[in-house]
Amino acid sequence: MKLFEYQAKQILESEGAKVPRGIVVSEDEDVEKALTLAGLSPPLVVKAQVLVAGRGKAGGIKLANSIEEAKQIARNMLGSRIKGIVVRKVLVEEAIEHEKEYYVAITIDRAKRGAVVLASSMGGVDIEEVARKYPDKIIRRSIDFTKGLRGFEARAIGKQLGFKGKLLMNFTNLLIAMYKVMRKYDADLVESNPFTVKGDEIILLDARIIIDDNALVRHPELKKVPIRETGEFTEWEVKAREMGLTFVELDGDIGVIGNGAGLTMATMDLVSYYGGRPANFLDIGGGASSELVKKAVKFLLDFPKAKRIFINVFGGITRCDEVAKGIIAALEEARERKPIIVRLVGTNEEEGRSILEKNGIKAFADPVEAVKTVLSS
């Protein structure tokens, strides 16, 4: 689960990190009253709180040289869309004058079964781009989870960034605070891009935290962001998740339904191998009921990218007759008709094929023959 910037900053500040003074304003608040009560001094930065990368380039971060300008920017930003996501909150904070920006993050190194610190003196840009063009500018240090991040390790990273004296001590404290947050909140990522230096202080200009979804039961204080506000899913992926379907949108025109992730992916590969382009991945899982099959087929009949539909079912615990009933029920209720090709083998195979053929749908046993029929339909 991704946290909004303001949430990440609140958590890091609670562990001693320095962040600019600011206030969060939501779309149902009086912007003028909120900013007046906050007592912020210009210049100010107005930041859209959306969970998408590149919001600055998309107009989601703007500088205001007066309170009045900040109010107007905030009003205009609230309710607008950044990369398709509606802005429901903005963070207005004091702009920090600075000359240089840095990057630091702690994330999971799954290969080493531990954490890793990544830091760079080139902050404020895409760190992936820095790693590609200037790999020598990326500092990398592994952390043993059994020992934790120790002071001498944090200081060594600070020295590599060029920090000395009190500034080095403050960076060390920041890094240890970030590691505490990572362990306390079961985070996959704790990041600041960028942070800057003002005198002897380290100030986080931006902050990002991603929590492991599996650990949310331990953090009831963190409210899960509604799926429509995450920015991670397309409109149709959101609809599918709300319906309980496992669906990924792709760029082709052949809708794909399979039972089991492995079979569904193999089906997509087969379609691609013979020159087609899958429009989606849709897994109905093992033991799918006729109701679930109906829901999945109706969904692809409505999905505009899918011009044809290929259903590939290998019935083990999934009953072929249940699949057939679901397909026919979907067609009876559908608003739109599309070519549907079915490959159906396994439990109750004969019953399933009989149901389909009575309704004018041929069920294939050979997946290659079925795919070739899909491509020619």
N, C-alpha and C positions, 0 to 999 in steps of 0.2 A: 504494500500500500504506500503510495506516494503522499507525503505531507506537503501542504502549501508552504511557501517560503516563510510566511509569518509564523506558522506553527513550528517550523524547524528553528527559526531564530529564537522563539520563546523557550524552546527546550534547551538549546545551547546556552542561552543567556542564564537559565536557571542553574547551569553547571559552571558559570563564571566567565563565559565568553562575552566579549564586547560587541554590541550591535548598535547601529544608529537608532536614535530615538524616533519612534513613529507611532502610527495609529492605523488600525484596520477599519475600513468603512464598508458596510454592505449596502446592497441595492435598496433595502427597505429603510435605511437610515437617512436622517437629514444631514447631508454632506457638510453644509455650511456650519451647522451647529457642532458637529463632531470635530471638525478641524479647528474651530474657534476654541472649544474646550480643551483641545490637546495642547494648545499653546506652542505649536511648533514655529521655528524661525526659518525663513527662506535663506538660501535656495532649498527647494524640496524635490524629492523624486516621487513620482506617482507610478506604482507598479501594479499591473493587473495580476490577480492571484488565479492563475490557470496552470494546470499541470501539463504544459507542453514545452518542448524545447524551442529556442529561438523566438521567444515572445518579444524581445527587444526589437528585433528586425521587423516583427509583425506589428509594431506600434503599441506594444504592451508596456513599455517603460518610457516615461517622459519626464523631462526636467521642467520645474516651475520656478520662476524667479520671484513670485509673490504668493501670498495666501490666496488672493482672488484667482490667480491663474491656476493654482493647485485645485481649488474648488471646481473650476470650470472643466479642467482636464478630468478630474475624478467623476464628475457628473456625466461627461461624454463617454468615458470609458465603461462605466457601469451599465450593464445591459448590452454592450457591444459584443462583437465576436472576435476572438483571437484564434486564428487557425480553426475556425468552426466551433469553438467552445465559448459559451456565453460567460461573460465576466460578471460574477455575482459579488465579488469582494475586491477592493483595492487596498494596497498598503501604501500609505503616505508617510515618508520618513525624511529626516534631514539629510541633505546631500553632503557627503564628506569629501572635502577637497583632497585630492591625492595625485601623486605623480606616477606611482607604479602599482601594478596589480599582480597578485600571486594566486596560486592554486594549491589546494590541499584537500585530500580525501582519504577516508579509511573505508575499505570495502572488503568483500570476501574473496579470498584466493582459494577456490575449491580444489585446485590441483594439490595445494600444500595443506589443505584442511586447516586453514588459519585465516588471519586477516593480513592485509597489506596496506601500507601507507604509500600514497602517491602524492608527490608534491612537485611544484614547478615555479620558477620565477617568471614564467609566461602565463599569467592568469588573465581572465576576462575574455578568453576566446575558447573555441572548441578544443578540449584537451586531446581528443582523438586526432585533430589536425596537427597539434603540436607534436604528439607522439610519432606521427607519420613523417613530418618534415624535419623535426629537430629531436630525435630520440634521446640525444645526450642531455636535453633539458629536462627530462623526466627523472625525478628521484624516486626510487622504489625500495621499500624496506619491509620485509616480512615480519609478522608478529606471531609469536607462539601463544595460542589461546590459553595454554596451561600456565604461562608466566605473565601474560598481559603486556601492555606497553610500558616499558620502564623509562625512567627519567633520562638515562644516558642515551637511550635510543632516540627519544624525541629531540634531545639537544643536538645529537649528531645530524639529524635531518635539518634542524634550524641553522646549524653552521653551514651546511651545504647550500642553504638558501642565502647565506651571507649575513645572517643576524648575529649580533654580538651584545654583550652586557645585559641590560634590563630587557631589551627587545627580544633577545634570545630566551630569557626566562619566561617572558609573556607568551612567546610562541610555544615553548615547551608546555606551559600550563594549558594553552588552547588545545594542543594535540592530545594531551592526557584527558581533557574534558570531552573531546570528540570521541575518544575511545570509550570513556565511561558511558556516554550516550549510546554508543553502538551496542554495548553489552546490556545496558539497562533496558533498552527498548527493542532488543532483538532486531537490530537494523542490518540490512544488507549493504547500505551505503550511508555514510555521513560525509557531506561535501560542502566546501565553500569555494565558489568560483564566481567572482574573485573575493579575496580579502586584501586589505591594504594596511599600510603603516602610517600612523599619525603620531609623531614624536616617538615615545617609547611604547605606544599602544598598538596592539593588533586589533583591527576592526573588521568584522564580517560584513561585507557589502551585500553578499548574497549567501544563501544557505539552502541545502537540500538534504532531506532525509527520506530513505525508503525503508519501510518496515516489512519484515517477512510476514506475509499474510497468515501463515500457519501459527504465528505467535500472537495474533490479535486478541485471542481469548484471554491472554494475560494482561492486556492493556485496554480495559473497557473505557478508559478516559479518552482514547483516540477514536473519534467517530469516523467510520469508513465513508470515504467520499462517494456519493452516488455515481454509478457507472457512467451516466451521461456527462458528468463533469470532469472525468479523468483525462479526456483527450486521447486515450490510448486505443479507442475502438471506433470503427466506422458506424454510420447510422444503422446499417443492417446487422452488424455484429452486436450492437446494443440491443436491437429488437430481439435477436436470437437469444441472447443471454437472459433477457427478461422473460422469454418463453421457456427457458430451461434447456435450450439447444446448444450443443457444442459446435460452433460454426466459426469459420475464418473466411473472410472475403478475399478473393484473388482477382486476377485481371482477365481471365478468359471468358468463354461463353458456354461451357458445358458444366451444368450443375452436377455435383457428385454427392451421393449418399452411400455410406457404407456402415457396416456394423463392426465396430472396433477401430481404434486409431490406426493400427497396423494395416488392416485391410483397406481402410479409406485412403491412406497415403499411397499404398501400392496401386490402388485404383487410379489415383491422380497421376502416378508415374506411368501407368499403362496408357492412359489418355494422351499424355505428353509424348510418349514413345511413338505412338502411331500418328502424331501430327496434330493432335487437338490441344486445346488450352483450357484447363479447369477453371471454372468460375468461382469455385469455393471448395472448402473442406467442411463436410457435415457428417459427424459420427453419431449414430443413434445408439451405439453401445450394445452390449450383450443383453439378451433377453428382452429386447424392445417389444412393447405392446403395440397392438394395432392403433391405439390412440396416439402414441408417440410417433409412429410411422406416418400417420395421417397429418400430424402437426408438421413434421419435417417436410413432407412432400408439398403440402399447401404453402409452406414458407418459400420453397424454391419455385413454386409456380408463380408466386408474387415477386420473387427476387428478379429485378429487371436484367441483370447481367446473364442469368441462366436462360439461354435460348432453347436448350435441350437438356434433358435430365437423364443421368445414368445412375441406376440403383444397383449396387453390387452387394449381395447378402450371402454369407456362408452360414447356414443355420446350424448352430450347435445348441446352445441354450435358447437361441433365437429361433422361433417357430416360423417356418416359411408361410404357413397359412395365415398367421397373424400379420406378417408383413404384407401379404397380398390383400387382405381385408383393409389394412390401413391405406394402401395405395388407391384402391377403388373408392373408399370413403372420401379421400382427399379430392379425387376427380369429380365426385358427385357434388361436392360443396364448393369447388374451385370457381373463381370468377374468370380465370383464363386457362386455356388449354395449351400445352406444349408437348412435343414428342417425348415420350418416356420409354426408355429401354431398360429392361430388367434382367440381371443375371441372378438366378435363384437356385441354390443347391443346399441340401442338408435336411434337417429335421422337418418332417411333413412337406417334403419337396413336391410330391405329386399333388397333394391337396392345394398347395399354393399356386402351382402352375395352372391347375384346373380353374381356380377362381379367376386368375388373370386372363386366361385364354377365353373364358366365357364372356369377358368384358372387352375382348378385342386387343389384348396386350400379350405379345409373345414373350415367354420367359426363356432365356438362354441358359445353358449349362456351362458353355465355354466362354470365359471372360474375354478372350481375344476376339471371338466372333461377335460378342456383344458390343465391344468397343468399336469395332469396324462398322457395325450397324449404326451406332450412335453418330459416328463421324460422317456417314453417308445420308443420314436422315435429314 
